[in-house]
Amino acid sequence: PKKLFENMSCDKNWEFIVLSLKSEYSNRQLDIPVGVMFSYKNAGGTYVPSFVGMDYDYAFEHQVYRQLLFQTVKRAGELGFSTIDFGMTAGFEKRKIGATVTEKVAYIQAKDNFPFEQLEIMGSKG
């Protein structure tokens, strides 16, 4: 929602890292944005990259996601943050830039096991 990004841009704790492709590397006459990382600076000393946006026409050829991760680490260091909370996905890419992956486990209790039994049956039919 547009209002969310407007509110984020007005809050001093949010930062937007925007990657642009120079015009000489695209078929356009202007530099074009190809990726953005929305990061939150929390009071506990942790830099939290929260949302990523990419133009998939350029994402693979120019390794936009990897560059966003690199620029995020660089920016957090410039600001003096000792911890970056990268979240739970793309562990392979994050390990390449020095992140430590912490395994997480969640337990749930259901009143009705039928849906879980159905999922187990579907999974074993592969």
N, C-alpha and C positions, 0 to 999 in steps of 0.2 A: 504493500500500500504506500502510495506517495507520501502520505502524512507521516508515516513511520520514519522515512528517510529525511524528511524536513525536520522532524524533531531531533533525530540523531545529529544532523548537521548543526543544530543550534546548541547542542550539549558539548561542553568543553572536554568531556571524557571520551567522546567518540572521535575517531580519526578515519579518514578514507585514504587508502593508498591506491592511486590510480596509475595503471600502466598504459602507456600510449605507444602505438606503433608509428614510427616516423613515416612521413608520406613517401619517401623514396623506397620503402619496403612494401608498399601497398599500391593498389591501382587507383587510389584517391589522391587529391591534391593537398589535403590537409592531414595532419597527424590524427589518428583515430584511437579512441580508448578501446583496449582489448581485454582489460581485466581490472577488477577492483576488489580490495580487501577492506572490510568494515571491521575495525578493531576498537575494543573498549579498554580504557586504562582504569583499572579498579584501584581502590584505596589500599588494598592489601599488598600492593607491589607486584601485581600480576598483569601482564599484557594479554588481552584476550581477543584473538582474531575470531570473529563470530560469524560473519557471512562472506561468501565469495561470489563474485559475478564474473563471467567470462563470455567473450564472443567466440563461440565454437568454430567459427570460420578460420580463426587464427590460433586457437588454443593449442593444437597439437604441433603444428609446424614451428611455432615460436615458444613452445613450452611455457605457456602463460602461468599455469598453476605453480610450477616449480619456481618461476621468477617471483610470483607473489609471495610464496613462502620465504624465499631468500630476502626479499625486501622487508617482509614483516620482522624477521629476525634482526635484520640490520637496524630497522627503526626502533624496535624494543631496546636494543643495545644503546642506540643514540640517546634514548630517554632515560637510561639507567635502570631498566627493569631487570630483575634477576630471574624471573620466571615468565614463561610464555605458556599459556594453556591452549594448545592446538585443537583440543576436542578429540573425537574418537575415530575419524575416518582417515583413509589414505596414509596408513602407518608406514608403508614402504617409502613413499616420497618424503615423509617427515624424518624418517631415520637417515636418509641421505644428507639432510642438512644438520644432523647431530641431535635430533630429538630422542628422548628416552620414552619408549612406549610402556605405559603402565596398564596391565591387563585389568579389566573390570568384570565383575560378575554380579548378576542380579538374580534374586529369587522372588518368585511370586507364589501366591496361594490362591487357588480358584475354588469357588463353591461347586462348580460343575466342570468335571474333567472331559466331558464329551468332545468339545472343540479341539482339545489337545490330542486326544486319541485319534481323531480324524486327521489331524495334521501329521501325526506319526505314521499312520497308515499310508497317507499320500506320499510321504517322504520315502518310505521303504519300497514303493512300487517302481522307483527309478530304474 
